[in-house]
């Protein structure tokens, strides 16, 4: 557990190093001339697409989608940009989609530490950027996020700034907030409640609890929460779950949910993750929750680094895709 914990604690320096990266074979694209942008990736790499896409949907008129599958949507054609993110470079679903995009002559870019993805990107002569190796994919979020931002800024007329995250990830209160969160979550299934603008952070929280703490986790998103999930809490056993409301400054919806669930006598914690901007909030929230998930693993007596079930799945999907392709 010590190494993974240290890797999370050193996120600030990981992010700082990543911001100086070089883009290889950069193209010159105008976001406004693209029919769309598709981010492709799975798991700890796929969350990068979720994070950046949520930001872009409020900043550009160009459609942005996230593909977490082995099938590229039919509407993605040569006027689109596909950004493939795979920490290892060997994620089979991502490679399958990347290859299909190449066959359709889609504009391509790759973010990875190496592997087959970067071999293909180099062979095709497309834009690519290397991320720092030596981490578990989920721990390399700052590097993959920064490299993806650097790539987009270089390829397009975007000017995304995440440099303030370097100082945010030095917050001395972060590790203590993580410890408090881990202690709170002990003894129940985690449920994270987020507003729609923080959906990627909710997914990241679920993934961290799954992979590090080895526990099932639920995510609910406001305002959709108020049209279905809100009813489910009327008769759910109170001792089954531990609810965390992630508060980021868009307070009215989050505060309503927290008050409602408290009145129903659920064990609930409000975690303030809001910082100076969207990326800073996502980075800080991911940092605290990531640390908490490792600490919760220790409390539960499980190995936060191993992911045997994922390896079992990978063996299956390798055989399955032979028949699918």
VENHU-V251634 format. One record per residue. N is the residue number from 0. NEAR is the number of other ideal C-beta (glycine too) atoms within 8 Angstrom. Layout:
n=N near=NEAR
n=N near=NEAR
This chain:
n=0 near=10
n=1 near=5
n=2 near=7
n=3 near=13
n=4 near=11
n=5 near=8
n=6 near=12
n=7 near=12
n=8 near=8
n=9 near=8
n=10 near=13
n=11 near=13
n=12 near=7
n=13 near=14
n=14 near=17
n=15 near=9
n=16 near=9
n=17 near=15
n=18 near=11
n=19 near=5
n=20 near=11
n=21 near=4
n=22 near=12
n=23 near=9
n=24 near=8
n=25 near=8
n=26 near=9
n=27 near=4
n=28 near=10
n=29 near=7
n=30 near=11
n=31 near=8
n=32 near=6
n=33 near=13
n=34 near=7
n=35 near=13
n=36 near=15
n=37 near=16
n=38 near=16
n=39 near=17
n=40 near=15
n=41 near=9
n=42 near=12
n=43 near=13
n=44 near=14
n=45 near=14
n=46 near=14
n=47 near=15
n=48 near=15
n=49 near=14
n=50 near=13
n=51 near=13
n=52 near=13
n=53 near=12
n=54 near=11
n=55 near=11
n=56 near=8
n=57 near=5
n=58 near=6
n=59 near=9
n=60 near=3
n=61 near=11
n=62 near=6
n=63 near=12
n=64 near=10
n=65 near=11
n=66 near=12
n=67 near=9
n=68 near=6
n=69 near=9
n=70 near=8
n=71 near=12
n=72 near=8
n=73 near=4
n=74 near=5
n=75 near=12
n=76 near=8
n=77 near=7
n=78 near=7
n=79 near=13
n=80 near=13
n=81 near=16
n=82 near=15
n=83 near=17
n=84 near=17
n=85 near=17
n=86 near=13
n=87 near=10
n=88 near=13
n=89 near=9
n=90 near=13
n=91 near=11
n=92 near=12
n=93 near=15
n=94 near=13
n=95 near=12
n=96 near=16
n=97 near=15
n=98 near=9
n=99 near=10
n=100 near=15
n=101 near=11
n=102 near=6
n=103 near=10
n=104 near=5
n=105 near=12
n=106 near=11
n=107 near=14
n=108 near=16
n=109 near=17
n=110 near=15
n=111 near=17
n=112 near=12
n=113 near=9
n=114 near=11
n=115 near=8
n=116 near=17
n=117 near=14
n=118 near=9
n=119 near=13
n=120 near=15
n=121 near=9
n=122 near=6
n=123 near=8
n=124 near=5
n=125 near=11
n=126 near=15
n=127 near=14
n=128 near=15
n=129 near=11
n=130 near=14
n=131 near=11
n=132 near=6
n=133 near=3
n=134 near=11
n=135 near=9
n=136 near=10
n=137 near=12
n=138 near=11
n=139 near=15
n=140 near=15
n=141 near=14
n=142 near=14
n=143 near=14
n=144 near=16
n=145 near=13
n=146 near=14
n=147 near=14
n=148 near=12
n=149 near=13
n=150 near=14
n=151 near=12
n=152 near=10
n=153 near=9
n=154 near=13
n=155 near=9
n=156 near=6
n=157 near=9
n=158 near=5
n=159 near=9
n=160 near=6
n=161 near=13
n=162 near=6
n=163 near=11
n=164 near=14
n=165 near=11
n=166 near=7
n=167 near=13
n=168 near=14
n=169 near=7
n=170 near=7
n=171 near=6
n=172 near=6
n=173 near=12
n=174 near=9
n=175 near=8
n=176 near=11
n=177 near=15
n=178 near=11
n=179 near=8
n=180 near=14
n=181 near=14
n=182 near=8
n=183 near=10
n=184 near=14
n=185 near=9
n=186 near=4
n=187 near=10
n=188 near=10
n=189 near=15
n=190 near=12
n=191 near=15
n=192 near=17
n=193 near=15
n=194 near=12
n=195 near=9
n=196 near=8
n=197 near=15
n=198 near=11
n=199 near=11
n=200 near=16
n=201 near=15
n=202 near=11
n=203 near=16
n=204 near=17
n=205 near=13
n=206 near=12
n=207 near=15
n=208 near=16
n=209 near=11
n=210 near=13
n=211 near=14
n=212 near=16
n=213 near=10
n=214 near=10
n=215 near=6
n=216 near=12
n=217 near=10
n=218 near=12
n=219 near=12
n=220 near=11
n=221 near=13
n=222 near=8
n=223 near=10
n=224 near=12
n=225 near=8
n=226 near=6
n=227 near=7
n=228 near=9
n=229 near=9
n=230 near=6
n=231 near=7
n=232 near=11
n=233 near=6
n=234 near=3
n=235 near=8
n=236 near=4
n=237 near=8
n=238 near=5
n=239 near=7
n=240 near=11
n=241 near=13
n=242 near=12
n=243 near=16
n=244 near=15
n=245 near=16
n=246 near=13
n=247 near=14
n=248 near=6
n=249 near=9
n=250 near=7
n=251 near=6
n=252 near=10
n=253 near=17
n=254 near=9
n=255 near=8
n=256 near=13
n=257 near=13
n=258 near=8
n=259 near=10
n=260 near=13
n=261 near=9
n=262 near=6
n=263 near=9
n=264 near=5
n=265 near=10
n=266 near=10
n=267 near=11
n=268 near=10
n=269 near=9
n=270 near=12
n=271 near=6
n=272 near=13
n=273 near=7
n=274 near=9
n=275 near=5
n=276 near=7
n=277 near=8
n=278 near=15
n=279 near=13
n=280 near=15
n=281 near=13
n=282 near=18
n=283 near=15
n=284 near=16
n=285 near=13
n=286 near=13
n=287 near=14
n=288 near=15
n=289 near=15
n=290 near=16
n=291 near=15
n=292 near=15
n=293 near=15
n=294 near=12
n=295 near=15
n=296 near=14
n=297 near=9
n=298 near=9
n=299 near=10
n=300 near=4
n=301 near=7
n=302 near=7
n=303 near=13
n=304 near=8
n=305 near=5
n=306 near=7
n=307 near=6
n=308 near=6
n=309 near=9
n=310 near=8
n=311 near=8
n=312 near=8
n=313 near=9
n=314 near=8
n=315 near=8
n=316 near=11
n=317 near=9
n=318 near=8
n=319 near=8
n=320 near=12
n=321 near=7
n=322 near=6
n=323 near=6
n=324 near=5
